[in-house]
Amino acid sequence: MVRGGDRFLCLRSFKTDMTILTEKHPVAGVTIVRACASAGATGGMRSAAPLGAGGAKRGLAGTALGTNAKYVANPMATRIQRFAVQSVSRSILPESRTAKCLRIRAYNSNVEIWKSCEFGTAQYAGLQTCGSVWACPVCAAKIAERRRVEVLAAMTAHKAAGGCVNLLTLTTPHQRKDNLVDLLAMQAKAIKALWADRSAKGVFAEMGLVGQIRALEVTHGRKSPHDNGWHPHYHVLQFGGVGVDLARFDVPQMKDWAVRLYLRWAACCVKAGLGEPSFKHGLKLHDGSKAAAYAAKWGLEDEMTKGHTKKALHGETPFDFLRAYLVDSQDKQAAALFKEFAETFKGKRQLHWSKGLKARFAIEETTDDELSTKVEERAVFLGALTVDQWRDVLKVDGRGALLDVAAKAGWPAVQRYLDVIKDVPRGFLSKSEIDEIRQLVIAVS
């Protein structure tokens, strides 16, 4: 064990066609992985280029990582990003359940890694989860995908029975100085009044409506030219066409229904104190093709695949705030806005099914907490981590990286990764070094 002096290079064989070249630092137990190819039948090895002043870190066959090194495309890159963004949420909400999500072991459980037979992805079991669709990017993605499956199942069954599904979008006036809590309270009053309105009920009856699924979404316009603040809005999937002639659902009829509903929605908004929404944006009624497209992409965490520099067309989502703060910790506004959002939306439902609709299509009632802990039915158990190993993973913030290693290279590679980060002090390795370790362990496995 090295405790002082200059850094030195040593070799460790992994019983594969590749050899790991490790660089031992003058800190007990600290190892950073480097890789080189074995020299063939002679048993010799190529030496790795040392790290000189200003020198690039070297990877496979001595090439500079990030320049010429080629690795297999990583299908779990988005999942790694989610863990990174979740860590940002933890820093903003240190007392929340999200701060402990997928970090602390569940009662009397081991930290396990399972691999999906269908998708080839890996996931943890035996850890506490927060089940928050609002504050946790990891739980949100998992829950939303399962909710999307439920929505699509209901839509498919309804259409097979001869019905149709339309998409209704409802927005209200909003300004930069609006308080989010007050804005949501007034919107709740307005939409409750709309569902109870006699004229609106008449339109819904003409549409043969039997139920609906309402999604609550929110963006913020701080980067728009006018900065119109928070923009909470509703998307409503309307299950109709029951007991009516579907031929009536043509363009002129849809426009007629939209105008009549807008007039009632505008009146409800004014009465709730929101002001009158514009005719252009306040209410939109789309046919089945729009509804199908919306349902197909909902839950796929489209915003999670956007780069940090990409500008959203319609404002920033709350998770955009997290990504912005991840890139620039001086963006205090992003952190403050996310905290306001998370505290305001805590406990609210993201999807609301009208009474009896789930039972109509035999959709099982499950909570977000249940979905966040669920392991895929067609998954295989790879292995379990010791308490010390899991502590090492948390120290280097390597939860996402470890799952990627497991998904792409299996349990032997997981053990190699754990061996490499064993006893590494917290904050000793940079994010880029941790990512390099992940890639190299996968590459030589």
SULPEBEL-V893558 format. One record per residue. N is the residue number from 1. PSI is psi in whole degrees, 0 to 359 (none if undefined). OMEGA is omega in whole degrees, 0 to 359 (NA if undefined). D_CENTER is the distance of its C-alpha to the mean C-alpha in Angstrom with 1 decimal. Layout:
BEGIN
{{N,PSI,OMEGA,D_CENTER} {N,PSI,OMEGA,D_CENTER}}
END
This chain:
BEGIN
{{1,129,184,41.1} {2,129,181,41.2} {3,354,180,41.5} {4,181,179,43.0} {5,183,181,44.3} {6,159,175,42.7} {7,151,175,39.7} {8,163,182,40.8} {9,140,175,39.5} {10,162,183,39.8} {11,145,176,39.0} {12,125,180,37.4} {13,142,182,37.7} {14,19,177,35.0} {15,38,177,37.2} {16,182,177,35.4} {17,352,178,36.6} {18,163,178,34.8} {19,137,178,35.7} {20,128,175,33.5} {21,116,184,35.2} {22,146,180,34.1} {23,113,183,34.9} {24,127,180,36.0} {25,161,180,35.8} {26,43,174,38.4} {27,132,185,36.1} {28,125,173,36.6} {29,6,183,34.2} {30,126,181,32.1} {31,133,174,31.4} {32,134,184,29.5} {33,136,166,29.4} {34,161,183,31.2} {35,149,172,32.1} {36,155,181,35.2} {37,146,176,36.7} {38,153,188,39.7} {39,9,176,42.9} {40,210,187,43.8} {41,340,182,46.7} {42,344,180,48.5} {43,358,179,46.0} {44,169,179,45.7} {45,147,175,42.5} {46,140,179,41.6} {47,148,179,41.2} {48,147,177,38.1} {49,132,181,38.6} {50,165,177,38.6} {51,105,179,36.6} {52,179,180,39.1} {53,118,180,39.0} {54,3,181,36.6} {55,151,179,36.2} {56,149,174,33.0} {57,139,185,31.3} {58,149,181,32.4} {59,221,182,30.7} {60,133,177,31.9} {61,25,174,35.6} {62,9,180,35.7} {63,154,182,33.5} {64,129,179,31.3} {65,142,179,27.6} {66,355,179,25.6} {67,293,180,28.8} {68,350,181,30.3} {69,134,181,28.3} {70,122,178,26.8} {71,157,178,24.1} {72,138,180,22.7} {73,136,185,19.5} {74,108,181,16.5} {75,349,182,14.4} {76,19,181,11.8} {77,320,180,11.6} {78,323,179,8.0} {79,322,177,7.4} {80,319,179,10.0} {81,322,180,8.5} {82,319,178,5.5} {83,321,179,8.7} {84,318,180,10.6} {85,327,177,8.8} {86,324,177,8.9} {87,326,176,12.5} {88,316,177,13.0} {89,321,179,12.1} {90,321,181,14.6} {91,331,180,17.2} {92,327,182,17.1} {93,67,187,17.1} {94,339,181,19.2} {95,4,184,20.7} {96,167,175,17.7} {97,329,180,16.5} {98,330,179,13.2} {99,338,180,15.6} {100,353,187,16.7} {101,128,178,13.6} {102,33,175,13.9} {103,323,184,16.8} {104,137,181,19.7} {105,143,173,21.3} {106,161,184,21.8} {107,127,175,25.5} {108,37,182,27.8} {109,155,173,25.1} {110,154,175,24.5} {111,114,183,21.4} {112,155,175,21.0} {113,127,180,19.2} {114,150,180,19.1} {115,131,180,18.7} {116,128,178,17.9} {117,331,184,21.1} {118,317,186,19.6} {119,346,180,16.7} {120,10,178,17.8} {121,163,180,14.6} {122,154,179,15.1} {123,162,180,13.8} {124,155,170,15.5} {125,156,180,17.8} {126,11,179,20.1} {127,152,175,17.8} {128,142,176,17.3} {129,157,182,14.0} {130,335,179,13.5} {131,23,182,12.1} {132,119,176,10.9} {133,349,183,8.8} {134,320,188,10.0} {135,345,186,10.0} {136,110,180,7.5} {137,328,182,3.9} {138,308,179,5.0} {139,321,181,7.0} {140,316,181,5.3} {141,317,182,3.9} {142,315,181,7.3} {143,315,183,9.2} {144,321,179,8.5} {145,319,179,9.6} {146,325,176,12.5} {147,323,179,13.4} {148,320,178,13.5} {149,319,178,16.0} {150,315,181,18.0} {151,314,180,18.3} {152,325,178,19.4} {153,317,179,21.8} {154,318,180,23.4} {155,318,180,23.8} {156,316,180,25.3} {157,320,181,27.7} {158,317,179,28.7} {159,323,179,29.5} {160,332,180,31.4} {161,3,177,33.5} {162,7,180,34.5} {163,182,177,32.2} {164,159,180,30.0} {165,123,178,26.7} {166,163,180,26.5} {167,121,179,23.9} {168,126,178,25.0} {169,130,183,23.3} {170,126,176,24.6} {171,165,181,24.5} {172,163,176,26.8} {173,144,179,28.5} {174,145,183,26.7} {175,165,183,27.9} {176,323,185,26.9} {177,3,180,28.7} {178,137,174,27.3} {179,129,186,26.1} {180,320,179,22.7} {181,313,181,24.1} {182,321,181,27.2} {183,316,179,25.6} {184,322,180,23.5} {185,317,179,26.7} {186,322,178,28.7} {187,322,179,26.2} {188,320,178,26.3} {189,318,182,30.1} {190,316,183,30.1} {191,328,176,28.1} {192,321,178,30.0} {193,324,179,33.2} {194,314,181,32.2} {195,332,181,31.7} {196,351,184,35.0} {197,132,184,36.9} {198,316,181,39.8} {199,319,179,39.6} {200,320,177,35.9} {201,325,178,36.6} {202,319,178,39.3} {203,315,180,36.9} {204,325,178,34.5} {205,319,178,37.5} {206,329,180,38.6} {207,354,181,35.2} {208,38,185,35.6} {209,132,177,32.5} {210,352,180,31.8} {211,174,182,28.4} {212,159,175,25.1} {213,122,184,21.3} {214,129,178,20.2} {215,133,178,16.7} {216,124,180,16.4} {217,160,181,14.6} {218,141,173,15.4} {219,175,178,15.7} {220,142,185,18.2} {221,34,184,21.1} {222,335,182,22.1} {223,359,178,22.3} {224,160,182,24.1} {225,327,184,28.0} {226,350,181,28.6} {227,73,183,25.7} {228,21,170,25.6} {229,209,181,23.2} {230,142,179,20.8} {231,75,174,20.4} {232,142,182,19.2} {233,165,183,20.0} {234,141,167,20.1} {235,127,185,19.6} {236,119,173,21.9} {237,116,184,22.4} {238,120,180,26.1} {239,104,185,27.8} {240,199,179,31.3} {241,14,181,34.3} {242,122,179,35.8} {243,13,179,39.6} {244,164,180,39.7} {245,116,181,40.6} {246,342,178,37.5} {247,342,179,39.8} {248,341,184,39.6} {249,54,177,36.0} {250,178,185,37.2} {251,311,180,36.4} {252,319,181,39.2} {253,320,178,38.4} {254,320,178,34.7} {255,320,179,35.8} {256,313,178,38.3} {257,319,181,35.8} {258,317,180,33.4} {259,314,181,36.3} {260,320,178,37.5} {261,322,178,34.1} {262,316,181,33.5} {263,320,179,36.8} {264,322,178,35.9} {265,317,178,32.4} {266,317,180,34.1} {267,320,179,36.7} {268,322,179,34.1} {269,316,179,32.2} {270,315,180,35.5} {271,329,180,36.7} {272,354,178,33.5} {273,12,183,34.1} {274,342,188,31.4} {275,173,184,33.9} {276,122,177,34.3} {277,154,180,31.4} {278,153,178,32.4} {279,329,183,33.5} {280,321,187,31.4} {281,341,188,28.0} {282,320,181,28.6} {283,133,176,28.3} {284,134,179,27.5} {285,115,182,28.3} {286,156,182,27.1} {287,188,185,28.4} {288,329,181,26.8} {289,320,177,25.6} {290,320,180,23.4} {291,317,181,22.2} {292,319,180,21.4} {293,319,180,19.6} {294,313,181,17.4} {295,325,182,16.7} {296,324,182,16.1} {297,341,182,13.2} {298,137,179,11.7} {299,348,180,8.8} {300,4,179,8.0} {301,54,180,5.4} {302,321,182,8.5} {303,339,182,8.1} {304,342,182,5.7} {305,355,181,8.8} {306,142,175,11.2} {307,163,182,13.4} {308,337,184,14.3} {309,352,181,17.6} {310,133,181,16.8} {311,127,178,18.1} {312,142,182,16.5} {313,330,185,19.3} {314,44,178,18.9} {315,177,181,17.8} {316,143,172,14.8} {317,164,177,11.8} {318,322,178,11.3} {319,338,171,8.3} {320,323,177,11.0} {321,317,180,13.2} {322,317,180,11.3} {323,322,179,11.4} {324,320,180,15.0} {325,329,176,16.0} {326,320,180,14.8} {327,320,184,17.1} {328,101,182,19.8} {329,354,176,20.4} {330,355,178,23.3} {331,72,183,21.1} {332,331,179,22.0} {333,319,179,21.5} {334,316,180,17.7} {335,317,181,17.6} {336,320,180,20.1} {337,320,179,18.3} {338,319,179,15.0} {339,317,178,17.3} {340,315,179,19.2} {341,309,184,16.3} {342,318,180,14.9} {343,327,180,18.5} {344,320,185,19.4} {345,355,181,16.7} {346,127,179,16.9} {347,351,180,18.2} {348,153,178,17.8} {349,138,178,16.7} {350,323,178,14.2} {351,136,178,16.3} {352,115,177,20.0} {353,136,177,22.3} {354,155,186,26.0} {355,129,176,28.4} {356,351,184,29.4} {357,319,178,26.9} {358,318,179,25.0} {359,325,181,28.4} {360,324,182,29.7} {361,17,176,27.3} {362,43,176,27.2} {363,124,183,23.6} {364,141,177,23.2} {365,118,178,22.3} {366,145,179,19.5} {367,164,177,17.8} {368,323,178,14.1} {369,319,180,15.5} {370,318,181,17.0} {371,327,183,14.1} {372,337,181,12.0} {373,356,186,15.0} {374,132,175,16.0} {375,138,181,16.8} {376,141,183,17.1} {377,319,180,20.8} {378,73,179,21.6} {379,150,180,20.6} {380,145,180,23.1} {381,124,180,23.6} {382,318,181,23.7} {383,176,181,24.9} {384,149,180,24.7} {385,148,174,24.6} {386,168,178,27.3} {387,318,181,26.8} {388,321,179,27.9} {389,318,180,25.6} {390,325,178,22.5} {391,321,177,24.0} {392,320,179,24.3} {393,317,180,20.7} {394,325,181,19.7} {395,323,182,22.4} {396,7,182,21.1} {397,49,186,17.4} {398,25,183,17.1} {399,312,179,14.8} {400,320,180,12.5} {401,320,181,15.7} {402,320,177,17.5} {403,323,179,15.3} {404,318,177,15.7} {405,315,181,19.4} {406,317,183,19.6} {407,323,187,18.1} {408,333,187,20.3} {409,356,174,23.4} {410,182,186,23.8} {411,322,177,25.1} {412,321,179,28.0} {413,325,176,25.6} {414,316,180,23.6} {415,323,177,27.0} {416,315,180,27.9} {417,315,180,24.7} {418,324,179,25.5} {419,322,181,29.1} {420,319,184,28.3} {421,6,183,26.3} {422,127,175,28.7} {423,17,176,30.0} {424,128,180,28.4} {425,149,179,28.7} {426,130,178,25.6} {427,0,182,25.0} {428,321,181,27.6} {429,140,177,25.4} {430,166,179,23.4} {431,322,180,19.9} {432,325,178,21.6} {433,320,177,23.9} {434,319,179,21.3} {435,324,178,19.7} {436,320,177,23.2} {437,313,180,23.9} {438,311,183,21.0} {439,320,183,22.2} {440,323,177,25.8} {441,319,178,25.5} {442,318,185,23.8} {443,326,183,26.5} {444,3,182,29.4} {445,none,NA,28.3}}
END
